[in-house]
Amino acid sequence: MHQPPTPPGDACPSAAADTDTDANACPPPRRAIRSYVLRAGRMGTGQQRALDELGPRFVLPYADHAVDFSGVFGRSAPMVVEIGFGMGQATAEIAQARPDTDFLGVEVHTPGVGALLKRIGEMGLGNLRIVQHDAVQVLEHMLAPASLAGVHVFFPDPWHKKKHHKRRLIQPPLVALIASRLTPGGVLHCATDWQPYAEQMLEVLSAEPLLANTAEGYAPRPDYRPLTKFEQRGLRLGHGVWDLVFRRR
Ligand SMILES: C[S@@+](CC[C@H](N)C(=O)[O-])C[C@H]1O[C@@H](n2cnc3c(N)ncnc32)[C@H](O)[C@@H]1O
């Protein structure tokens, strides 16, 4: 289903070497290993228009300090962060189905940001904002400890080759960071279609002392996570999908 990105090599490329020139999406040089590769992606005209017209209202600038999201959304509501929303299909559908919750989608890829903005416009979503930046830094700096009702990580890049496993998002340090940002009772929901990664997720999440599994092993897909077209195609081809739903103690 999801093709792995083509890694450019292990060194962190400079901003100038990146094909995507959005300065907001470039990490500072101190992080040597990134979970993504910025690729040149073609922007559709609708995506570009959404970026121009809706970006100023719905894309928040990255900040290196905790942000008051009740000020951003103009209300006090539970907030869920999605890491790596891709083209944002699931993100938009979930935000539409849960109007009482606010959503922050974090993605580095500009066409994906344009695509989600287009959906925001078409669906009239007021409870969704975007940050175009490395989600690891967003969690570290923009989000206060014990502030989130949930974190979604749907189909993160599987980085199939063993030498690239270090690029996988779901590893102990990031899971500990995510757990620290959840309120007690808050939920971390991961999904993958790559069984070895599912096994890694189950091992890493189970070992995090702040988290408790809501299921015996893998969880049934919660109703709120829609089947995207990639997933439907994969399921038709007989591929598996694994959901993991853990709750902060
Ligand atoms: C395989 S895609 C899955 C997209 C989407 N969640 C889906 O289910 O279709 C993974 C996405 O995560 C994004 N990503 C990976 N690491 C990221 C990070 N550290 N911060 C923000 N986005 C990231 C990539 O740019 C890519 O769009």
The ligand as a Tripos MOL2 file, in Angstrom:
@<TRIPOS>MOLECULE
LIG
   27    29     1     0     0
SMALL
NO_CHARGES

@<TRIPOS>ATOM
      1 C1          3.2870    6.7620    4.6750 C.3       1 LIG1
      2 S1          2.6670    8.3790    4.8630 S.3       1 LIG1
      3 C2          1.0720    8.0950    5.6100 C.3       1 LIG1
      4 C3          0.1720    9.2550    5.4900 C.3       1 LIG1
      5 C4         -1.2020    9.1310    6.1440 C.3       1 LIG1
      6 N1         -1.1130    9.0710    7.5950 N.3       1 LIG1
      7 C5         -1.9810    7.9760    5.5890 C.2       1 LIG1
      8 O1         -2.4170    7.1260    6.3690 O.co2     1 LIG1
      9 O2         -2.1790    7.9130    4.3740 O.co2     1 LIG1
     10 C6          3.6090    9.0420    6.2110 C.3       1 LIG1
     11 C7          3.5720   10.5380    6.2670 C.3       1 LIG1
     12 O3          4.2190   10.9690    7.4500 O.3       1 LIG1
     13 C8          4.9360   12.1590    7.1710 C.3       1 LIG1
     14 N2          5.9800   12.2760    8.2030 N.ar      1 LIG1
     15 C9          6.9620   11.3900    8.4610 C.ar      1 LIG1
     16 N3          7.7250   11.8070    9.4880 N.ar      1 LIG1
     17 C10         7.1960   12.9910    9.8890 C.ar      1 LIG1
     18 C11         7.5440   13.9090   10.9060 C.ar      1 LIG1
     19 N4          8.6010   13.6880   11.7160 N.pl3     1 LIG1
     20 N5          6.8090   15.0230   11.0430 N.ar      1 LIG1
     21 C12         5.7540   15.2560   10.2320 C.ar      1 LIG1
     22 N6          5.3660   14.4200    9.2470 N.ar      1 LIG1
     23 C13         6.0790   13.2980    9.0800 C.ar      1 LIG1
     24 C14         5.4410   11.9700    5.7660 C.3       1 LIG1
     25 O4          5.7270   13.1970    5.1250 O.3       1 LIG1
     26 C15         4.2760   11.2250    5.1060 C.3       1 LIG1
     27 O5          3.3860   12.1100    4.4950 O.3       1 LIG1
@<TRIPOS>BOND
     1     1     2 1
     2     2     3 1
     3     2    10 1
     4     3     4 1
     5     4     5 1
     6     5     6 1
     7     5     7 1
     8     7     8 2
     9     7     9 1
    10    10    11 1
    11    11    12 1
    12    11    26 1
    13    12    13 1
    14    13    14 1
    15    13    24 1
    16    14    15 ar
    17    14    23 ar
    18    15    16 ar
    19    16    17 ar
    20    17    18 ar
    21    17    23 ar
    22    18    19 1
    23    18    20 ar
    24    20    21 ar
    25    21    22 ar
    26    22    23 ar
    27    24    25 1
    28    24    26 1
    29    26    27 1
@<TRIPOS>SUBSTRUCTURE
     1 LIG1         1 GROUP 0 **** ****
